[in-house]
Amino acid sequence: MAGQAARRGGTMRPPSSGSGMRAAAARSPAASFLLAAAAAASLVGGFYFWLVVSSFRLPDSGAAGCRPDGEGSWAVGMFYGSSPLALRPIELEGRSNDNSSAWPVANPVLTCATPTEAGYPSNFVADPFLYIEGDTLYLFFESKTTTSMQGDIGVARSFNQGATWEFLGIALDEAWHLSYPFVFKYENEIYMMPEGNKKKELRLYRATKFPLEWTLEKVLVNKPLIDASLVQFEGYWWLFASDFTRYGVEKNAELEIWYSNSPLGPWTEHKQNPIYKSDKSLGARNGGRLFVFEGSLYRPGQDCSGTYGRRVKLYKVEKLSKEEYKEVPVNLGIEEPKKGRNAWNGMRYHHMDAQQLASGGWIAVMDGDRVPSGDSTRRSLIGYIAFLLASALVIFVGFMKGAISCYIPPSSWVPLTRRTELSRVFSVHRFNQKVRRYSTNISRYISATKTKLSEKTWSNMLFFCVVALFGIVNVCIAVHFLCGGNGAEEAYTYQGQHSQFTMVTMTYEARIWNLKVFIEHYSRCESVREIVVVWNKGTPPSSDAFDSTVPVRIRVEEINSLNNRFRVDPLIKTRAVFELDDDIMMTCTDLEKGFRVWREHPERMVGFYPRMIDGNPMQYRNERYARGKNGYNLILTGAAFMDSEFAFTTYWNEKAREGRDYVHKNFNCEDLLMNFLYANASSTRTVEYVHPAWAIDTSKLSSVAISRNTQKHYDIRTDCLAKFSSIYGPLPQKWEFGMREDHWDK
């Protein structure tokens, strides 16, 4: 070594402390550990996103409106009934719209997309009020515009009792936030009393050119009153409102009453004011228009416990005078939503306007939200905290592992110094001695820790497993809350409207466990109205045996036949039927995509399992073959949407008898027969494919599946193809994958 140093023209020197540390760091596996941990976290996060988060409806980042908003994602729904105490949603009334393939129309009927698509970008619509003029309905509502991030008053019109709405424009736009547009008629003039508390006064506007042009009539009360409602009752006009300046326990928990001989004032305060001021769950803050029914006055209020606008509570006023006020809670008469975030009003509904029609029936509008107040902020905060915890854990473990594996001699901590009489006088030498002593102790501790962690003991393995599990959980939480939108599997609209479908599945007693999991999962999908179980064999269960948010009907069949799944059923109330085998699990979002595609072309079968049938003779093959051919001409009805009126009637007509007999004899091929019947009845395209994010076919794990022996199953189906083609003619041409602009068919 000395010779080599001499030849390079250098001299032998001990390595410096810096070079020693660099060498030690180079030998440390910290960097490689960090990279490996980061890669593992990415894989875990990606897998979790594919399995869970991909099922959520994510916001369109390029959309002008309907963006995540801390105030919520409010929408508006329609309700009808013979009484305001017994209202039913529009989907149970059988109202339809052929233009949007909505059989039936379903709530919500008005969303942020309504003004956005008309050129007025909005994040949500809320606080709806009706104005009825003959057979025409006008709907005034708060629309939170994305440009100013404040509320404006929008207006829409309906000529068919609220089944469809035409957005007319913004009726009122001020420099401050507006909401709660209470609209009423007095002495042949139409007035609007919106909330505008930031102006610190309650204003009244008059329509100069209804419904889009308004002028300020007067200031009713010089006080920042919110959610103000008027009602004429027993000779006086009564004003119910809340003071927005309240804070603490009184915020959203205060109610005041004012009275006058005219809605134009002057107004006098009630002697009991404030009526309420301490309990948010009492419904003190108004939740819509007061109404009179059978001589009694009713007041809707907001239960704000837990979150703002949690639900509407209804109160019957028992005593109302200038000196006294008393009300008691009564049943609202509207069924509570059960689907949570997957329902448009699953988390909150805080406003109702019920009015009587000239026919004597009642109509109402309500708003609802699928997320609680501040949800987007809360989800972002939780996601970032989980991400930081996971990152900190990876960095901590990486550096700990690197520090344990890296040995730095005590001499590297401080420079070597000679003892001299002078050094004993100064503090430098004493400081160096202390540092060397501490560094020696630290090195001993690191060595002992390294020895302990290097031992392959159960405690060490458990420690690292717990650390790894904690990291994985935090990665999944971060992905869930940062990449999962609002955590809901929302329905898709078509032509601005929602609708519903019926699920039909066929099973028997040997598969009851599958059925319970099936119903619990799919009943939570937003557009599912009912689940019909075609019971082919054995003792049927009770409908109450299932954890379901929608009605479950058990249809017991006399004979065990695969033809039963397509039997005409007059009790089905929707045109769209989703036939699904009870051993297939997929996300609600995929079902909603399939339903959306079917509504574009209700004359087609839309499904998730494509096949390509060709050859001479024709042969049945799996999806891999269709992918290789880049096309399909058949959709398996084990997971497919169809028009129940056309499909079931066609399957059971006389022309299909020979095919049905063949299906019953072989206990197979009912889905192939349906494809041939569709193709035989039309000269246009009859099938369409939608690619699911993921789908699990549990039949491969079941001992009772008819297709457990794959090759035998395929041989039977090949024979079916020959039989059906000889009766009904060939299947249509190939349709390529990836033809849709949204790429749902790739």
KOLSEZA-477258 format. One record per residue (C-alpha): x, y, z. Coordinates in steps of 0.05 Angstrom, whole numbers, plus 5000, padded with zeros to 4 digits. Layout:
XYZ/...
This chain:
500050005000/505850475016/508850354947/502250494913/501651134951/508551344933/507451194859/501251664860/505652204891/501952184958/503452005029/500251525077/494751865119/489451595165/482451665135/478752295154/472352265194/468352495134/470951955089/469551435143/462351665149/461451655073/464150945071/459650735127/453651055093/455350695028/455250035066/448550215099/442349885069/437850475090/437150745020/435550064990/430649935046/427150595034/426550444960/423849744973/418950015024/416550554977/415650044921/411749584968/407350164990/405950344917/403949624902/399449594963/396350264946/395350064874/392049404893/387449744943/385550264891/383849724840/379949304890/376149834930/377250554908/376150414834/368850264851/367650984874/364951504826/370652004819/369452734802/371052974733/377253414742/375653784677/368353924693/366054644700/361354464758/359353904805/366153934840/367453694912/365054224959/365754285034/358454465041/356253815008/353353554943/345953734952/340653534901/333053584897/327753034895/320252994883/315052684929/307452564921/301752344965/294452424985/297052755049/303153165067/304252655123/304652065075/309152255017/312551764970/318551894923/317351974849/320251284832/314450944869/309251354830/310751024762/312351674725/316551544663/320251914608/321451544543/326552064519/331351874575/329451134580/327251284651/322150744667/320950994720/323851684734/327651664800/330252184849/333952634848/330453014792/334953634798/342453634810/348554074802/348753824730/342154164714/344754884716/351854674697/349654374630/345555004617/351855434623/351355624697/356655194731/354354974800/357054524856/350254364886/342854564888/339054624953/333354974991/327954844938/321355224939/315455104892/310955614859/304855294827/301355644769/295855194741/299154564713/306054884712/310954814768/316555314781/322255114826/326655634859/332955394893/339855584917/345255434865/352455494890/356155784831/363355574819/365656264797/364156654860/363156044907/356856354934/349556204928/345056494873/337656364864/336255914804/329555734774/326955134734/320254964704/316254324695/310054164654/309253444678/308553494753/316053484766/318152884725/322653314681/325354014692/327754564646/332855034676/330855754660/336656134689/338856534750/333056914779/336857314831/344357464838/347057944889/354158114912/352957684974/350756974986/343456804974/339456184992/332655955018/328456314965/321656324999/316756494942/309456684954/303757074924/300257664958/294958124928/296557884856/303958024864/309357484869/314657594922/321157254941/324257295011/331256985004/336356905058/342057405053/344657455124/351357755104/347458395088/344958365160/337758465139/331758075115/329858325045/323558245004/323758234928/317958304879/317557984810/317358494754/317657964699/316457284730/320456844740/327157154721/326757894737/326058164808/326758834844/327858994917/321159164948/323359325020/327359105080/322758725127/327258655188/334058975202/336958345230/341057765199/335257265200/336256605164/331456085135/325556555143/318656285127/311856635125/305056345138/298156645144/294356325201/288456535244/288257255222/295657425224/301857345183/307256985222/314757005207/318956425232/326556515228/333256435264/338456945285/344956805249/349157185300/348256635351/354356215366/356455615408/350755155430/345655665403/348155635332/342855275289/338955185353/335155845357/328156015333/324556685333/317356865315/314857535290/307757745272/304158265229/297658425194/301158405127/307158035098/309858725080/310258905154/311359235202/313558635243/313158545319/317158045359/313657485396/313857545472/317056855481/322957005434/327456635428/322856025426/328855555425/336255705436/340155105462/338754425429/340754325356/336853675352/330154005367/329254265296/329254995316/332055235250/326655225195/326854665145/322154935093/315155225083/309955175139/303354875116/296254785140/293154085136/286153915163/285954575200/292554485237/299054855225/305454455214/312654695215/318554315185/325054415223/332254185217/335453685264/342653935263/345453445314/351953115291/352253515226/348654105195/341953925163/341953205186/334453105175/327753445172/323353415233/315953585230/312253945285/304854055295/303354735324/298454665382/298355385405/300156025368/298456715393/301957375407/303757125477/304456365470/307355845425/307355085432/308954535382/309653785386/313653305340/309752865292/311852335243/314452625177/311652025139/317551945092/321651305095/328751405119/334051275066/337850635080/343450625028/348051125062/352751495015/349951084956/343351454963/342552164939/339652355008/343051805048/346752245097/342552885101/335953195081/334453865111/328954215072/321854075049/316454475013/309754115011/303754424976/296754204957/294854144883/288254354853/286553614847/286953534922/293353134922/299853374953/306553494920/313153634955/320353784939/326053594985/333553674982/338453145003/345853005007/350052375005/355652665048/355753025115/357753755122/365253875112/366253175084/371153365029/375553755078/375353195129/377052665077/383053065052/385553175122/384952445141/388352235075/394252705083/395252505156/395251765138/400151905081/404852285127/404451735180/406051205128/411751625100/414551775169/414251035187/418050835125/423351365136/423951205210/424850455199/429550575141/434151035180/433850595242/435749995201/441350395167/443850675234/443949985265/447649695206/452550275203/458350295253/461950945263/468050905309/468351385368/474651695338/470351955281/466052375327/471552855349/478652985322/484552675359/488353175403/494553115443/494653245516/498653855534/498954285595/495454835555/489654385535/488154215607/486954955619/481955045563/475054705559/476054415489/479653805514/474553675569/468853745517/472253255470/472852755527/465452805542/463552715469/467952105462/464951805525/457851925501/459351665431/462351025461/455950915501/451651035439/455750545399/454850025453/447350145454/446950095378/451049455379/446449155432/440249365394/443049095329/444448425363/437348395391/434048585325/438348095287/435947515329/430447125294/425547115352/418047115352/417947795387/422248105333/418047805278/411748045312/414648745319/416348805245/409648505225/405949015268/410149575238/408849325168/401349245181/400949945210/404350215147/399849825100/393550065137/395850795131/397350715057/390450425045/387250985086/391051515047/389051204980/381851125003/380851845026/385252214975/383451814912/376451564928/372252184912/366652224964/366751484978/360151364943/358250894886/353651384851/348551264796/349651564727/344552014695/342151974623/339152584591/339552904660/335152384694/335951804742/332051154738/331850464772/332249734754/330249064783/335348524798/333447804783/337447214807/336046464806/338145994861/336045424907/337145194979/344244924970/346645634954/343246025009/349846295038/351646584969/344846904965/345447255032/352047575013/349347744944/343148104971/346948475026/351848764975/347348924915/341549214954/346149794971/347049994898/343450644885/339150454825/336849774850/329449814866/327849084881/331248414883/327247824856/329747134875/327446584829/327145984876/328045354835/328444794886/327644664960/324445035018/324645785004/327246265057/323246845085/324547535055/326147765126/332147295128/336347775087/340048415104/337248845049/335749585039/330649434983/324748964980/326648234968/321347794934/322047044933/318646764871/317746014881/317545604817/313744954807/319244604768/326844664769/328444964701/333345484676/327745774635/324746054699/329746624702/326346954641/319146824662/314247394650/313147734717/307648264721/309848464791/316348754764/315349514763/321449724722/322849624648/330149494661/331948824691/339048614710/339747854707/345547654751/347946964774/348146914849/355546724848/358147354814/360547944855/362248624824/362049354845/355849774847/359250284803/360149764748/352749604753/351150344747/355550394686/352049804654/345250104669/347450774639/349550424575/343150034571/339050674578/342550934516/340350324477/334649964513/333549514453/340249174467/342748684519/348349014557/352848574598/359648434628/361647754599/362947784523/363847184477/365847104404/362046554368/364746364300/367645774262/364445234220/361644884258/360845424312/364545304376/363545594445/369845924474/371746364532/373047114536/380447024521/378546804451/374147414441/379847854463/384447524414/379447654359/378448364384/370948294382/364647964407/357647794383/354547484445/353447714517/352347214573/345947364611/349047144677/350647894684/346548294634/341348854629/335248754585/328349034573/323748594614/317748734570/321148534506/325947994530/321247594574/315447624525/320047414467/322946844507/316146564524/312646644456/310846044414/316846124367/321646004424/318245364449/323144884415/329045264443/326145274513/324944524511/332244414492/334544864549/330244494599/332643814574/340043984579/339544454639/344044944603/344345484549/338545934568/343046534558/345146304489/337846214470/336346934492/341947194447/339246814387/332247074400/334747794404/338747704339/332847384304/328147964324/332548534299/336948724240/340949214282/346049124337/343248724396/348948664446/353849134481/359549004529/361749394591/368449234623/367949164699/373449424745/373448724774/368748134781/369247514823/366046874799/365246434860/362345864819/369445614809/369845504884/363045184892/361344444890/354244584866/355845004804/353244714739/359544954703/364644664750/367044184696/369044714646/370444274586/364043884593/360244534602/363344814538/361744184499/354444234517/354244964497/357544814431/351844324417/346844874437/349845344386/348844844330/341644714352/339645444360/342945674296/339145154257/332545414287/333646164292/339146324243/346246584255/348647084307/350447794284/357148044261/363048194307/363048834348/369949084367/372249264437/373849994453/368650314407/365750764461/368451464473/368451354549/372450704540/367750304584/368049734534/375549624531/
